[in-house]
Amino acid sequence: MSKRAITSKIGGKTVEKIEEYAESQDISRSQAIEELTRKALKVEDKGEIVITDGGNQVENQLDSVETHLENQSEKIDSQKKNQNYLNLILVVSLLWIGVQLVVDLGALVSALTGTPLIVGLVYLYYQMYQEVNHE
C-alpha cells in the first residue's frame, strides 16, 4: 500500500497537541498525524466513545455520583440509628406493659412512667417519617 500526501488546514491548538504527541512518542509530526488518524478511525469503526474534553465531563459526573452516594450513606446511617432507638423503646414499652399487668402501680405512677415512652415512640416515628419523605 503506497502512501499519499494529504494537505489540510488544522487549528493552532490542535497542531500544538499533535506536536506534543509526536515529541512524546519520539516520532515525526507526519507520523503522529498518521498514527492519530489511524487510531481515530479504529475507534470510530468499533463504535467506541472518544472523550474530547479531557474527561472533565465524566469526572464531574463521577463526583456528582460520589456526593450522592455519600449523602445516601449518611441518611442510611441516621435511619439505622433511629431504628435502633425505636427498637429499644419498643422493648422497654413491652416490658412496661408487662409490669403494669402484673403489678398494680396505680394510675399516677403509670402515667408518669408511660408518658416518656409514648413521647419517645412518637418522636422516633416522626423522625423516620421525615427522613423517608424528604429524600
N, C-alpha and C positions, 0 to 999 in steps of 0.2 A: 504494500500500500504506500503510494507516494504521498509526500506532504505537500500541501499548497499554502501559499501565503494568503492571509486574510487581513484586510485593513479595517480598523474600527476605531471610532472615537469613544474614549472612556473618560468619565469624570475624574477630577484630580484626586479625590479621596480614595476612589477605587484603585487608581493607579498606585497610590501610596501603599494601599493594602497588598496589592499584587507584588510590589517591590519588596515589602516586608516579608511576604510569604517566600518569595524567591530567595531572599537573603537567609531566612531561617532554614530553608531546605538546601541551601548552597547550590542553587541552580540558576540558570539564566531567566530573565524576565519572560522570554518566549516560551521556555519550558514550563514556567509557572502558569502562564496563561493556558497552555495546552493541558496541563495536569488539572488545573481547577475546572476547566471546561469539561473535561472527561468525567471528573467527579460529580459535577452538577448534573450532567446528562445521566449518569448511573443512578443518582438519587431520584431524578425525575422519572426514569424508567421503572424504578421499583415502587414509585408512589409514596416515597418517604417525605416527611415534612422537614423543610430546611428552616432553621432558626436564623432569621436575618437580623434580628435586633440584639444579637449577642446573648440571647436567653433571658433578657430582662423581664419580658412579659411572663415567661414560665416561672421565673424566680419570684416575681410578685404574686403570682397565683399560689405558689407553694407557701409563701409567707402568710398569705391570707388563710389558706387551709390550716397551717400550723397554729395560727392565732385562734381560729375557730375551734380546733381540737383542744387547745389549752383551756378555752372558755368552757367547753363541754365537760372536760375533765374536772374543772373546779365545781361546776354545777352538780356533777355526779357525786363528788366527794361531800358536798354540802347535803345532798339528798340522803346519802348513806348515814351521815352524822345525825340528821333529823330522824331518820328511820330507826336508828339505834336508840335515841332518846324516847321515841314513841313506843318502841317495844318495851323498854324499861318501865315507862309509866303504865303501860297496859298490864304488865305483870304485877306491878305494885297495886294497881287498881283491883285486879282479880284477887290478890291476897287480902286487900282491904275489904272487899265484898265478903270473902270467906270469913274473916274475923267478925264482921258485922252480923253474919248469920249465926255464928257460934256463940259469940259473947254479946250481951246486950249492954252497949256502952252509953246509951242514951242519945237523944236527938241532938243536943248541943255538941257533944264530942263527935258524933257522926258528921254533922255539918262542918265543924272546924277541920276535921281531917279529910273529908271528902272534897271540899271546895278546891283546895290546891290541885288535887288530882284532875278534877274536871277542867280547871283553867289550863293546866298543862296539856291535856289532851286537845282541847280546842285550839290552843296556840300552835301546837305542832301540826295539827291538821291544816290550819290556816297557812303556816309556813310552807308546807309541802304543796298546797294548792297554788300558792303564789309562784313557787319555783316551776311547777309544771306548766302553768298558764302564761308565764312571761318569758318564754324561751326566745 
